[in-house]
Amino acid sequence: MSLHGKRKEIYKYEAPWTVYAVNWSVRPDKRFRLALGSFVEEYNNKVQIVGLEEETSEFVCRNTFDHPYPTTKIVWIPDTKGVYPDLLATGGDYLRIWRVSDTETRLECLLNNNKNSDFCAPLTSFDWNEVDPNLLGTSSIDTTCTIWGLETGQALGRVSLVSGHVKTQLIAHDKEVYDISFSRAGGGRDMFASVGADGSVRMFDLRHLEHSTIIYEDPQHHPLLRLCWNKQDPNYLATMAMDSMEVVILDVRVPCTPVARLNNHRACVNGIAWAPHSSCHICTSAEDHQALIWDIQQMPRAIEDPILAYTAEGEINNVQWASTQPDWISICYNNCLEILRV
């Protein structure tokens, strides 16, 4: 984008509803494209795909599609070279894979692990493997994680249908699982971690699923809601407990002992995002309207204060650091999406 000479530091988009899930597209030809999901407490919800118009420097909604229930998470296919179909995944009652074109977005497949029953265990979160985009992992309130294989049939010249199958399903926790994330360790394909209502962080290896490693347990056994791996150093991850005002940084080489606690927020933390290009920067966001960027280089010495703070006009419920545009962070609050140049 040739905005550099006249680019603002903040761009804002106002959606017609409360924004919850949001994700940056990583395709090289689709910079400044994001997908955002509505949070409406009823069956009918929406997903919008928005992009920054070069001429006007304004966000424009490219298309809107219907989604049953609010999306718990949205992720674009981690395809930085643009060789796969332009796909988008959403989590909710099921995992859905959508194909995006300039004019419309259509459902490619719905991945449902409970074929034999009408009961559906909603998905709390999912992750799309960055090393192998044919792998996704979902976490559910039924205590399980499921690893899915995706076939995107890369035949040229014909429109390939996308389909998926269960590679493995495992009981990951004693209670609901709230988040799942693949680690970049050991090749980046086989290791993942999960957190849940039992207050533990557990690590798994797809090659040895008969056992898992507990990396951390919350001292009060409070549920852990989010889990985020450092993008540059696979030894570090961040997690946060329900209704907590702090983010805990863990080192997998030193299980069960946090190496840092980031606790400048004045209300519940809702979001965590590691910098894509630096192992020692992380952004946290909270209901105190603040997004804070921290430099954690001096761990294990205490980290007193963030290096940057931004105050939004509402409680921030999500933060995303653009993986292929590391100067930009997105936050959402109320019905607004803002991208901030850092």
Phi and psi in degrees as GROMACS dihedral restraints (atoms count N, CA, C in turn):
[ dihedral_restraints ]
;  ai    aj    ak    al  type     phi  dphi    fc
    3     4     5     6     1   -96.0    20    10
    4     5     6     7     1    43.2    20    10
    6     7     8     9     1   -88.3    20    10
    7     8     9    10     1    -6.1    20    10
    9    10    11    12     1   -54.9    20    10
   10    11    12    13     1   -41.0    20    10
   12    13    14    15     1   -61.4    20    10
   13    14    15    16     1   -39.1    20    10
   15    16    17    18     1  -117.3    20    10
   16    17    18    19     1    19.3    20    10
   18    19    20    21     1   -74.6    20    10
   19    20    21    22     1   136.8    20    10
   21    22    23    24     1   -78.0    20    10
   22    23    24    25     1   172.4    20    10
   24    25    26    27     1   -91.5    20    10
   25    26    27    28     1   -23.4    20    10
   27    28    29    30     1  -136.4    20    10
   28    29    30    31     1   132.9    20    10
   30    31    32    33     1  -121.8    20    10
   31    32    33    34     1   144.1    20    10
   33    34    35    36     1  -127.5    20    10
   34    35    36    37     1   140.7    20    10
   36    37    38    39     1  -128.9    20    10
   37    38    39    40     1   133.2    20    10
   39    40    41    42     1  -107.5    20    10
   40    41    42    43     1   118.8    20    10
   42    43    44    45     1   -90.0    20    10
   43    44    45    46     1   163.3    20    10
   45    46    47    48     1   -79.5    20    10
   46    47    48    49     1     7.2    20    10
   48    49    50    51     1  -153.2    20    10
   49    50    51    52     1   172.4    20    10
   51    52    53    54     1   -64.9    20    10
   52    53    54    55     1   130.9    20    10
   54    55    56    57     1   -95.1    20    10
   55    56    57    58     1   133.0    20    10
   57    58    59    60     1  -120.8    20    10
   58    59    60    61     1   -69.3    20    10
   60    61    62    63     1   -81.6    20    10
   61    62    63    64     1   143.0    20    10
   63    64    65    66     1  -153.6    20    10
   64    65    66    67     1   148.8    20    10
   66    67    68    69     1  -156.0    20    10
   67    68    69    70     1   143.3    20    10
   69    70    71    72     1   -86.3    20    10
   70    71    72    73     1   135.0    20    10
   72    73    74    75     1   -69.1    20    10
   73    74    75    76     1   146.0    20    10
   75    76    77    78     1  -111.1    20    10
   76    77    78    79     1    -1.4    20    10
   78    79    80    81     1   -62.5    20    10
   79    80    81    82     1   138.0    20    10
   81    82    83    84     1   -64.4    20    10
   82    83    84    85     1   -25.3    20    10
   84    85    86    87     1   -92.9    20    10
   85    86    87    88     1     4.5    20    10
   87    88    89    90     1  -130.1    20    10
   88    89    90    91     1    55.5    20    10
   90    91    92    93     1   -68.0    20    10
   91    92    93    94     1   152.7    20    10
   93    94    95    96     1    56.1    20    10
   94    95    96    97     1    35.8    20    10
   96    97    98    99     1  -112.4    20    10
   97    98    99   100     1   129.9    20    10
   99   100   101   102     1  -131.6    20    10
  100   101   102   103     1   153.0    20    10
  102   103   104   105     1  -111.6    20    10
  103   104   105   106     1   137.3    20    10
  105   106   107   108     1  -133.6    20    10
  106   107   108   109     1   143.6    20    10
  108   109   110   111     1  -112.6    20    10
  109   110   111   112     1   146.4    20    10
  111   112   113   114     1   -79.2    20    10
  112   113   114   115     1   155.1    20    10
  114   115   116   117     1  -121.1    20    10
  115   116   117   118     1    92.3    20    10
  117   118   119   120     1  -122.3    20    10
  118   119   120   121     1   128.6    20    10
  120   121   122   123     1   -81.3    20    10
  121   122   123   124     1    62.5    20    10
  123   124   125   126     1  -157.9    20    10
  124   125   126   127     1  -179.6    20    10
  126   127   128   129     1   -65.9    20    10
  127   128   129   130     1   -45.7    20    10
  129   130   131   132     1   -79.8    20    10
  130   131   132   133     1   113.8    20    10
  132   133   134   135     1  -127.8    20    10
  133   134   135   136     1   175.9    20    10
  135   136   137   138     1  -134.7    20    10
  136   137   138   139     1   156.3    20    10
  138   139   140   141     1  -126.3    20    10
  139   140   141   142     1   135.1    20    10
  141   142   143   144     1  -117.0    20    10
  142   143   144   145     1   145.2    20    10
  144   145   146   147     1  -110.6    20    10
  145   146   147   148     1   121.0    20    10
  147   148   149   150     1  -120.8    20    10
  148   149   150   151     1   152.8    20    10
  150   151   152   153     1  -142.3    20    10
  151   152   153   154     1   155.2    20    10
  153   154   155   156     1   -87.2    20    10
  154   155   156   157     1   122.1    20    10
  156   157   158   159     1   -79.2    20    10
  157   158   159   160     1   128.1    20    10
  159   160   161   162     1   -64.0    20    10
  160   161   162   163     1   -43.8    20    10
  162   163   164   165     1   -67.2    20    10
  163   164   165   166     1   -46.8    20    10
  165   166   167   168     1   -94.2    20    10
  166   167   168   169     1   -11.1    20    10
  168   169   170   171     1    56.4    20    10
  169   170   171   172     1    34.2    20    10
  171   172   173   174     1  -121.1    20    10
  172   173   174   175     1   150.9    20    10
  174   175   176   177     1   -76.2    20    10
  175   176   177   178     1   138.5    20    10
  177   178   179   180     1  -126.9    20    10
  178   179   180   181     1   138.6    20    10
  180   181   182   183     1   -79.2    20    10
  181   182   183   184     1   118.8    20    10
  183   184   185   186     1   -82.7    20    10
  184   185   186   187     1   -43.9    20    10
  186   187   188   189     1  -161.6    20    10
  187   188   189   190     1   161.9    20    10
  189   190   191   192     1  -127.0    20    10
  190   191   192   193     1   138.3    20    10
  192   193   194   195     1  -136.3    20    10
  193   194   195   196     1   158.2    20    10
  195   196   197   198     1   -78.1    20    10
  196   197   198   199     1   146.5    20    10
  198   199   200   201     1  -141.5    20    10
  199   200   201   202     1   130.2    20    10
  201   202   203   204     1   -73.0    20    10
  202   203   204   205     1   128.5    20    10
  204   205   206   207     1    62.9    20    10
  205   206   207   208     1   162.8    20    10
  207   208   209   210     1   -66.5    20    10
  208   209   210   211     1   146.3    20    10
  210   211   212   213     1   -74.2    20    10
  211   212   213   214     1   127.7    20    10
  213   214   215   216     1   -78.1    20    10
  214   215   216   217     1   -24.3    20    10
  216   217   218   219     1  -161.5    20    10
  217   218   219   220     1   150.8    20    10
  219   220   221   222     1  -131.0    20    10
  220   221   222   223     1   134.4    20    10
  222   223   224   225     1  -139.5    20    10
  223   224   225   226     1   129.1    20    10
  225   226   227   228     1   -76.2    20    10
  226   227   228   229     1   151.6    20    10
  228   229   230   231     1   -57.9    20    10
  229   230   231   232     1   130.7    20    10
  231   232   233   234     1   -77.5    20    10
  232   233   234   235     1    70.5    20    10
  234   235   236   237     1  -120.8    20    10
  235   236   237   238     1    84.8    20    10
  237   238   239   240     1   -74.1    20    10
  238   239   240   241     1   -13.5    20    10
  240   241   242   243     1   -97.6    20    10
  241   242   243   244     1   -13.3    20    10
  243   244   245   246     1    76.6    20    10
  244   245   246   247     1    34.2    20    10
  246   247   248   249     1   -98.6    20    10
  247   248   249   250     1   -20.1    20    10
  249   250   251   252     1   -91.4    20    10
  250   251   252   253     1   166.2    20    10
  252   253   254   255     1   -57.7    20    10
  253   254   255   256     1   156.5    20    10
  255   256   257   258     1   -79.6    20    10
  256   257   258   259     1    90.7    20    10
  258   259   260   261     1  -111.5    20    10
  259   260   261   262     1   154.0    20    10
  261   262   263   264     1  -136.3    20    10
  262   263   264   265     1   135.6    20    10
  264   265   266   267     1  -113.7    20    10
  265   266   267   268     1   143.5    20    10
  267   268   269   270     1  -130.7    20    10
  268   269   270   271     1   145.4    20    10
  270   271   272   273     1  -111.0    20    10
  271   272   273   274     1   146.9    20    10
  273   274   275   276     1  -174.1    20    10
  274   275   276   277     1  -118.4    20    10
  276   277   278   279     1   -68.3    20    10
  277   278   279   280     1   -34.3    20    10
  279   280   281   282     1  -137.4    20    10
  280   281   282   283     1   174.5    20    10
  282   283   284   285     1   -91.4    20    10
  283   284   285   286     1   125.9    20    10
  285   286   287   288     1  -120.5    20    10
  286   287   288   289     1   140.2    20    10
  288   289   290   291     1  -112.5    20    10
  289   290   291   292     1   126.3    20    10
  291   292   293   294     1  -116.0    20    10
  292   293   294   295     1   147.1    20    10
  294   295   296   297     1  -105.1    20    10
  295   296   297   298     1   128.9    20    10
  297   298   299   300     1  -104.3    20    10
  298   299   300   301     1   130.8    20    10
  300   301   302   303     1  -125.0    20    10
  301   302   303   304     1   178.6    20    10
  303   304   305   306     1   -64.8    20    10
  304   305   306   307     1   -28.1    20    10
  306   307   308   309     1  -105.4    20    10
  307   308   309   310     1   -28.2    20    10
  309   310   311   312     1  -150.0    20    10
  310   311   312   313     1   165.1    20    10
  312   313   314   315     1  -124.5    20    10
  313   314   315   316     1   128.4    20    10
  315   316   317   318     1  -126.7    20    10
  316   317   318   319     1   149.5    20    10
  318   319   320   321     1   -71.4    20    10
  319   320   321   322     1   125.8    20    10
  321   322   323   324     1   -92.6    20    10
  322   323   324   325     1   -47.9    20    10
  324   325   326   327     1  -157.4    20    10
  325   326   327   328     1   154.7    20    10
  327   328   329   330     1  -116.3    20    10
  328   329   330   331     1   122.7    20    10
  330   331   332   333     1  -100.8    20    10
  331   332   333   334     1   112.8    20    10
  333   334   335   336     1  -125.7    20    10
  334   335   336   337     1   123.2    20    10
  336   337   338   339     1   -90.7    20    10
  337   338   339   340     1    -7.3    20    10
  339   340   341   342     1  -110.3    20    10
  340   341   342   343     1    64.8    20    10
  342   343   344   345     1   -62.4    20    10
  343   344   345   346     1   -30.8    20    10
  345   346   347   348     1   -95.3    20    10
  346   347   348   349     1    10.6    20    10
  348   349   350   351     1  -146.1    20    10
  349   350   351   352     1   158.5    20    10
  351   352   353   354     1   -81.1    20    10
  352   353   354   355     1   -12.6    20    10
  354   355   356   357     1   -75.7    20    10
  355   356   357   358     1   134.1    20    10
  357   358   359   360     1  -124.1    20    10
  358   359   360   361     1   131.8    20    10
  360   361   362   363     1   -98.6    20    10
  361   362   363   364     1   105.9    20    10
  363   364   365   366     1   -55.3    20    10
  364   365   366   367     1   148.2    20    10
  366   367   368   369     1   -87.8    20    10
  367   368   369   370     1   126.9    20    10
  369   370   371   372     1   -82.4    20    10
  370   371   372   373     1   -30.8    20    10
  372   373   374   375     1  -166.4    20    10
  373   374   375   376     1   173.1    20    10
  375   376   377   378     1  -159.9    20    10
  376   377   378   379     1   167.5    20    10
  378   379   380   381     1  -140.8    20    10
  379   380   381   382     1   144.7    20    10
  381   382   383   384     1  -108.1    20    10
  382   383   384   385     1   122.5    20    10
  384   385   386   387     1   -67.2    20    10
  385   386   387   388     1   125.8    20    10
  387   388   389   390     1   -78.4    20    10
  388   389   390   391     1   -25.5    20    10
  390   391   392   393     1   -81.5    20    10
  391   392   393   394     1   -38.0    20    10
  393   394   395   396     1  -128.6    20    10
  394   395   396   397     1    95.1    20    10
  396   397   398   399     1   -66.3    20    10
  397   398   399   400     1     1.5    20    10
  399   400   401   402     1   -89.7    20    10
  400   401   402   403     1     6.2    20    10
  402   403   404   405     1  -119.0    20    10
  403   404   405   406     1   131.5    20    10
  405   406   407   408     1  -131.3    20    10
  406   407   408   409     1   152.2    20    10
  408   409   410   411     1  -126.1    20    10
  409   410   411   412     1   137.0    20    10
  411   412   413   414     1  -119.4    20    10
  412   413   414   415     1   150.9    20    10
  414   415   416   417     1  -119.9    20    10
  415   416   417   418     1   146.2    20    10
  417   418   419   420     1  -136.6    20    10
  418   419   420   421     1   161.2    20    10
  420   421   422   423     1   -70.4    20    10
  421   422   423   424     1    -9.0    20    10
  423   424   425   426     1   -86.7    20    10
  424   425   426   427     1    17.7    20    10
  426   427   428   429     1    77.7    20    10
  427   428   429   430     1     1.6    20    10
  429   430   431   432     1  -105.8    20    10
  430   431   432   433     1   160.5    20    10
  432   433   434   435     1  -118.3    20    10
  433   434   435   436     1   143.3    20    10
  435   436   437   438     1  -122.9    20    10
  436   437   438   439     1   133.4    20    10
  438   439   440   441     1  -103.2    20    10
  439   440   441   442     1   126.2    20    10
  441   442   443   444     1  -108.5    20    10
  442   443   444   445     1   142.7    20    10
  444   445   446   447     1  -102.0    20    10
  445   446   447   448     1   136.4    20    10
  447   448   449   450     1  -115.3    20    10
  448   449   450   451     1   134.6    20    10
  450   451   452   453     1  -108.3    20    10
  451   452   453   454     1   117.1    20    10
  453   454   455   456     1  -107.5    20    10
  454   455   456   457     1     9.0    20    10
  456   457   458   459     1    33.3    20    10
  457   458   459   460     1    84.9    20    10
  459   460   461   462     1   -82.7    20    10
  460   461   462   463     1    31.0    20    10
  462   463   464   465     1   -69.3    20    10
  463   464   465   466     1   131.7    20    10
  465   466   467   468     1   -81.2    20    10
  466   467   468   469     1   154.4    20    10
  468   469   470   471     1    86.1    20    10
  469   470   471   472     1   -18.6    20    10
  471   472   473   474     1  -126.2    20    10
  472   473   474   475     1   151.8    20    10
  474   475   476   477     1   -77.1    20    10
  475   476   477   478     1   112.3    20    10
  477   478   479   480     1   -83.5    20    10
  478   479   480   481     1   135.3    20    10
  480   481   482   483     1   -83.0    20    10
  481   482   483   484     1   147.3    20    10
  483   484   485   486     1  -100.7    20    10
  484   485   486   487     1   133.7    20    10
  486   487   488   489     1  -138.6    20    10
  487   488   489   490     1   163.8    20    10
  489   490   491   492     1  -141.3    20    10
  490   491   492   493     1   158.7    20    10
  492   493   494   495     1  -144.1    20    10
  493   494   495   496     1   156.9    20    10
  495   496   497   498     1   -76.2    20    10
  496   497   498   499     1   121.3    20    10
  498   499   500   501     1   -84.7    20    10
  499   500   501   502     1   -43.7    20    10
  501   502   503   504     1  -160.7    20    10
  502   503   504   505     1   148.7    20    10
  504   505   506   507     1  -129.1    20    10
  505   506   507   508     1   135.8    20    10
  507   508   509   510     1  -139.0    20    10
  508   509   510   511     1   148.7    20    10
  510   511   512   513     1   -77.2    20    10
  511   512   513   514     1   114.7    20    10
  513   514   515   516     1   -96.9    20    10
  514   515   516   517     1   -31.7    20    10
  516   517   518   519     1  -139.3    20    10
  517   518   519   520     1   172.4    20    10
  519   520   521   522     1   -81.7    20    10
  520   521   522   523     1   -18.6    20    10
  522   523   524   525     1  -134.6    20    10
  523   524   525   526     1  -164.0    20    10
  525   526   527   528     1   -54.5    20    10
  526   527   528   529     1   144.0    20    10
  528   529   530   531     1   -99.9    20    10
  529   530   531   532     1   129.1    20    10
  531   532   533   534     1  -105.1    20    10
  532   533   534   535     1   -19.6    20    10
  534   535   536   537     1  -157.3    20    10
  535   536   537   538     1   154.8    20    10
  537   538   539   540     1  -142.8    20    10
  538   539   540   541     1   143.4    20    10
  540   541   542   543     1  -153.6    20    10
  541   542   543   544     1   131.9    20    10
  543   544   545   546     1   -73.8    20    10
  544   545   546   547     1   142.0    20    10
  546   547   548   549     1   -94.3    20    10
  547   548   549   550     1   152.6    20    10
  549   550   551   552     1   -86.3    20    10
  550   551   552   553     1    -0.3    20    10
  552   553   554   555     1   -68.8    20    10
  553   554   555   556     1   154.9    20    10
  555   556   557   558     1    54.8    20    10
  556   557   558   559     1    42.0    20    10
  558   559   560   561     1    96.6    20    10
  559   560   561   562     1   -16.5    20    10
  561   562   563   564     1    81.7    20    10
  562   563   564   565     1     6.2    20    10
  564   565   566   567     1  -107.4    20    10
  565   566   567   568     1   -33.6    20    10
  567   568   569   570     1  -106.9    20    10
  568   569   570   571     1   -14.9    20    10
  570   571   572   573     1  -107.4    20    10
  571   572   573   574     1   137.0    20    10
  573   574   575   576     1  -146.4    20    10
  574   575   576   577     1   162.9    20    10
  576   577   578   579     1  -130.4    20    10
  577   578   579   580     1   160.3    20    10
  579   580   581   582     1  -142.2    20    10
  580   581   582   583     1   157.9    20    10
  582   583   584   585     1  -131.3    20    10
  583   584   585   586     1   160.7    20    10
  585   586   587   588     1  -165.2    20    10
  586   587   588   589     1  -169.5    20    10
  588   589   590   591     1   -68.8    20    10
  589   590   591   592     1   -15.1    20    10
  591   592   593   594     1   -81.7    20    10
  592   593   594   595     1    -1.0    20    10
  594   595   596   597     1    80.8    20    10
  595   596   597   598     1    15.9    20    10
  597   598   599   600     1  -114.6    20    10
  598   599   600   601     1   153.6    20    10
  600   601   602   603     1  -105.6    20    10
  601   602   603   604     1   123.4    20    10
  603   604   605   606     1  -122.5    20    10
  604   605   606   607     1   143.2    20    10
  606   607   608   609     1  -116.1    20    10
  607   608   609   610     1   138.3    20    10
  609   610   611   612     1  -127.9    20    10
  610   611   612   613     1   156.1    20    10
  612   613   614   615     1  -128.5    20    10
  613   614   615   616     1   122.2    20    10
  615   616   617   618     1   -59.2    20    10
  616   617   618   619     1   -22.1    20    10
  618   619   620   621     1   -83.2    20    10
  619   620   621   622     1   -15.8    20    10
  621   622   623   624     1  -141.3    20    10
  622   623   624   625     1    69.7    20    10
  624   625   626   627     1   -80.8    20    10
  625   626   627   628     1    -1.7    20    10
  627   628   629   630     1   -71.8    20    10
  628   629   630   631     1   -16.0    20    10
  630   631   632   633     1  -142.3    20    10
  631   632   633   634     1   158.9    20    10
  633   634   635   636     1  -130.4    20    10
  634   635   636   637     1   165.0    20    10
  636   637   638   639     1  -114.4    20    10
  637   638   639   640     1   128.2    20    10
  639   640   641   642     1   -85.4    20    10
  640   641   642   643     1   116.6    20    10
  642   643   644   645     1   -88.4    20    10
  643   644   645   646     1   -29.8    20    10
  645   646   647   648     1  -161.4    20    10
  646   647   648   649     1   146.6    20    10
  648   649   650   651     1  -131.9    20    10
  649   650   651   652     1   132.2    20    10
  651   652   653   654     1   -63.0    20    10
  652   653   654   655     1   130.2    20    10
  654   655   656   657     1   -56.8    20    10
  655   656   657   658     1   -34.9    20    10
  657   658   659   660     1   -94.8    20    10
  658   659   660   661     1     6.4    20    10
  660   661   662   663     1    58.7    20    10
  661   662   663   664     1    30.4    20    10
  663   664   665   666     1   -70.5    20    10
  664   665   666   667     1   146.2    20    10
  666   667   668   669     1   -59.0    20    10
  667   668   669   670     1   140.9    20    10
  669   670   671   672     1  -100.2    20    10
  670   671   672   673     1   129.5    20    10
  672   673   674   675     1   -99.3    20    10
  673   674   675   676     1   -35.0    20    10
  675   676   677   678     1  -133.7    20    10
  676   677   678   679     1   153.3    20    10
  678   679   680   681     1  -144.7    20    10
  679   680   681   682     1   131.8    20    10
  681   682   683   684     1  -142.9    20    10
  682   683   684   685     1   120.2    20    10
  684   685   686   687     1   -83.6    20    10
  685   686   687   688     1   141.7    20    10
  687   688   689   690     1   -59.0    20    10
  688   689   690   691     1   133.6    20    10
  690   691   692   693     1   -76.5    20    10
  691   692   693   694     1   -20.6    20    10
  693   694   695   696     1  -109.6    20    10
  694   695   696   697     1   -30.3    20    10
  696   697   698   699     1  -125.1    20    10
  697   698   699   700     1   103.4    20    10
  699   700   701   702     1   -69.2    20    10
  700   701   702   703     1     1.4    20    10
  702   703   704   705     1   -77.7    20    10
  703   704   705   706     1   -20.3    20    10
  705   706   707   708     1  -108.9    20    10
  706   707   708   709     1   141.5    20    10
  708   709   710   711     1  -143.9    20    10
  709   710   711   712     1   160.5    20    10
  711   712   713   714     1  -120.8    20    10
  712   713   714   715     1   145.6    20    10
  714   715   716   717     1  -144.4    20    10
  715   716   717   718     1   166.3    20    10
  717   718   719   720     1  -146.6    20    10
  718   719   720   721     1   146.8    20    10
  720   721   722   723     1   -93.8    20    10
  721   722   723   724     1   159.3    20    10
  723   724   725   726     1   -59.4    20    10
  724   725   726   727     1   136.2    20    10
  726   727   728   729     1    58.5    20    10
  727   728   729   730     1    26.7    20    10
  729   730   731   732     1  -101.8    20    10
  730   731   732   733     1   150.6    20    10
  732   733   734   735     1   -99.2    20    10
  733   734   735   736     1     7.7    20    10
  735   736   737   738     1  -129.8    20    10
  736   737   738   739     1   156.4    20    10
  738   739   740   741     1  -109.9    20    10
  739   740   741   742     1   135.7    20    10
  741   742   743   744     1  -105.0    20    10
  742   743   744   745     1   129.2    20    10
  744   745   746   747     1  -101.2    20    10
  745   746   747   748     1   129.7    20    10
  747   748   749   750     1  -116.9    20    10
  748   749   750   751     1   151.9    20    10
  750   751   752   753     1  -118.7    20    10
  751   752   753   754     1   119.6    20    10
  753   754   755   756     1   -63.7    20    10
  754   755   756   757     1   -18.6    20    10
  756   757   758   759     1   -78.2    20    10
  757   758   759   760     1   -15.3    20    10
  759   760   761   762     1  -126.4    20    10
  760   761   762   763     1    74.5    20    10
  762   763   764   765     1   -60.1    20    10
  763   764   765   766     1   150.7    20    10
  765   766   767   768     1    71.9    20    10
  766   767   768   769     1    -1.5    20    10
  768   769   770   771     1  -124.4    20    10
  769   770   771   772     1   113.6    20    10
  771   772   773   774     1   -60.4    20    10
  772   773   774   775     1   139.4    20    10
  774   775   776   777     1   -88.1    20    10
  775   776   777   778     1   -17.0    20    10
  777   778   779   780     1  -158.9    20    10
  778   779   780   781     1   154.1    20    10
  780   781   782   783     1  -129.2    20    10
  781   782   783   784     1   125.4    20    10
  783   784   785   786     1  -102.7    20    10
  784   785   786   787     1   107.7    20    10
  786   787   788   789     1  -135.6    20    10
  787   788   789   790     1    48.2    20    10
  789   790   791   792     1   -92.9    20    10
  790   791   792   793     1    -9.1    20    10
  792   793   794   795     1   -68.7    20    10
  793   794   795   796     1   151.6    20    10
  795   796   797   798     1  -107.6    20    10
  796   797   798   799     1     6.2    20    10
  798   799   800   801     1  -154.3    20    10
  799   800   801   802     1   179.6    20    10
  801   802   803   804     1   -57.5    20    10
  802   803   804   805     1   134.1    20    10
  804   805   806   807     1   -77.3    20    10
  805   806   807   808     1   137.1    20    10
  807   808   809   810     1  -118.9    20    10
  808   809   810   811     1   -18.0    20    10
  810   811   812   813     1  -146.5    20    10
  811   812   813   814     1   149.4    20    10
  813   814   815   816     1  -137.8    20    10
  814   815   816   817     1   135.4    20    10
  816   817   818   819     1  -146.8    20    10
  817   818   819   820     1   120.7    20    10
  819   820   821   822     1   -77.9    20    10
  820   821   822   823     1   150.9    20    10
  822   823   824   825     1   -64.3    20    10
  823   824   825   826     1   139.9    20    10
  825   826   827   828     1   -74.3    20    10
  826   827   828   829     1   -20.1    20    10
  828   829   830   831     1  -117.8    20    10
  829   830   831   832     1     1.2    20    10
  831   832   833   834     1  -143.6    20    10
  832   833   834   835     1   136.4    20    10
  834   835   836   837     1   -81.2    20    10
  835   836   837   838     1   -11.5    20    10
  837   838   839   840     1  -116.1    20    10
  838   839   840   841     1    18.2    20    10
  840   841   842   843     1  -124.6    20    10
  841   842   843   844     1   137.7    20    10
  843   844   845   846     1  -144.9    20    10
  844   845   846   847     1   144.9    20    10
  846   847   848   849     1  -113.8    20    10
  847   848   849   850     1   135.8    20    10
  849   850   851   852     1  -123.2    20    10
  850   851   852   853     1   149.9    20    10
  852   853   854   855     1  -137.2    20    10
  853   854   855   856     1   154.6    20    10
  855   856   857   858     1  -152.2    20    10
  856   857   858   859     1   175.8    20    10
  858   859   860   861     1   -74.3    20    10
  859   860   861   862     1    -2.9    20    10
  861   862   863   864     1   -84.4    20    10
  862   863   864   865     1    15.2    20    10
  864   865   866   867     1    74.9    20    10
  865   866   867   868     1     2.9    20    10
  867   868   869   870     1  -106.3    20    10
  868   869   870   871     1   141.6    20    10
  870   871   872   873     1  -112.4    20    10
  871   872   873   874     1   125.0    20    10
  873   874   875   876     1  -118.7    20    10
  874   875   876   877     1   135.1    20    10
  876   877   878   879     1  -107.7    20    10
  877   878   879   880     1   131.4    20    10
  879   880   881   882     1  -116.4    20    10
  880   881   882   883     1   146.3    20    10
  882   883   884   885     1  -107.9    20    10
  883   884   885   886     1   115.7    20    10
  885   886   887   888     1  -104.6    20    10
  886   887   888   889     1    19.3    20    10
  888   889   890   891     1   -53.5    20    10
  889   890   891   892     1   -36.2    20    10
  891   892   893   894     1   -84.9    20    10
  892   893   894   895     1     8.8    20    10
  894   895   896   897     1   -55.1    20    10
  895   896   897   898     1   146.8    20    10
  897   898   899   900     1   -86.4    20    10
  898   899   900   901     1    10.8    20    10
  900   901   902   903     1   -64.7    20    10
  901   902   903   904     1   148.9    20    10
  903   904   905   906     1   -61.1    20    10
  904   905   906   907     1   141.9    20    10
  906   907   908   909     1  -103.9    20    10
  907   908   909   910     1   109.2    20    10
  909   910   911   912     1   -80.6    20    10
  910   911   912   913     1   -47.9    20    10
  912   913   914   915     1  -136.1    20    10
  913   914   915   916     1   150.8    20    10
  915   916   917   918     1   -72.1    20    10
  916   917   918   919     1   163.0    20    10
  918   919   920   921     1   -93.9    20    10
  919   920   921   922     1   -18.2    20    10
  921   922   923   924     1  -143.1    20    10
  922   923   924   925     1   144.1    20    10
  924   925   926   927     1  -137.1    20    10
  925   926   927   928     1   138.6    20    10
  927   928   929   930     1  -129.1    20    10
  928   929   930   931     1   133.9    20    10
  930   931   932   933     1  -108.0    20    10
  931   932   933   934     1   120.9    20    10
  933   934   935   936     1   -90.9    20    10
  934   935   936   937     1   176.9    20    10
  936   937   938   939     1   -90.7    20    10
  937   938   939   940     1    11.0    20    10
  939   940   941   942     1  -164.6    20    10
  940   941   942   943     1   177.9    20    10
  942   943   944   945     1   -68.1    20    10
  943   944   945   946     1   121.8    20    10
  945   946   947   948     1   -80.4    20    10
  946   947   948   949     1   125.7    20    10
  948   949   950   951     1  -110.9    20    10
  949   950   951   952     1     1.3    20    10
  951   952   953   954     1  -162.4    20    10
  952   953   954   955     1   141.0    20    10
  954   955   956   957     1  -135.6    20    10
  955   956   957   958     1   138.9    20    10
  957   958   959   960     1  -137.7    20    10
  958   959   960   961     1   133.4    20    10
  960   961   962   963     1  -102.2    20    10
  961   962   963   964     1   120.3    20    10
  963   964   965   966     1   -64.8    20    10
  964   965   966   967     1   119.2    20    10
  966   967   968   969     1   -69.5    20    10
  967   968   969   970     1   -31.6    20    10
  969   970   971   972     1  -103.4    20    10
  970   971   972   973     1     0.9    20    10
  972   973   974   975     1  -134.5    20    10
  973   974   975   976     1    73.5    20    10
  975   976   977   978     1   -67.1    20    10
  976   977   978   979     1    -3.6    20    10
  978   979   980   981     1   -81.3    20    10
  979   980   981   982     1    -3.4    20    10
  981   982   983   984     1  -125.8    20    10
  982   983   984   985     1   136.5    20    10
  984   985   986   987     1  -123.0    20    10
  985   986   987   988     1   141.2    20    10
  987   988   989   990     1  -110.9    20    10
  988   989   990   991     1   143.3    20    10
  990   991   992   993     1  -129.4    20    10
  991   992   993   994     1   153.9    20    10
  993   994   995   996     1  -132.4    20    10
  994   995   996   997     1   144.5    20    10
  996   997   998   999     1  -151.1    20    10
  997   998   999  1000     1   145.7    20    10
  999  1000  1001  1002     1    47.5    20    10
 1000  1001  1002  1003     1  -124.1    20    10
 1002  1003  1004  1005     1  -102.7    20    10
 1003  1004  1005  1006     1    18.8    20    10
 1005  1006  1007  1008     1  -113.1    20    10
 1006  1007  1008  1009     1   142.9    20    10
 1008  1009  1010  1011     1  -112.9    20    10
 1009  1010  1011  1012     1   131.9    20    10
 1011  1012  1013  1014     1  -126.8    20    10
 1012  1013  1014  1015     1   139.9    20    10
 1014  1015  1016  1017     1  -111.7    20    10
 1015  1016  1017  1018     1   135.5    20    10
 1017  1018  1019  1020     1  -119.3    20    10
 1018  1019  1020  1021     1   133.8    20    10
 1020  1021  1022  1023     1   -84.1    20    10
 1021  1022  1023  1024     1   127.7    20    10
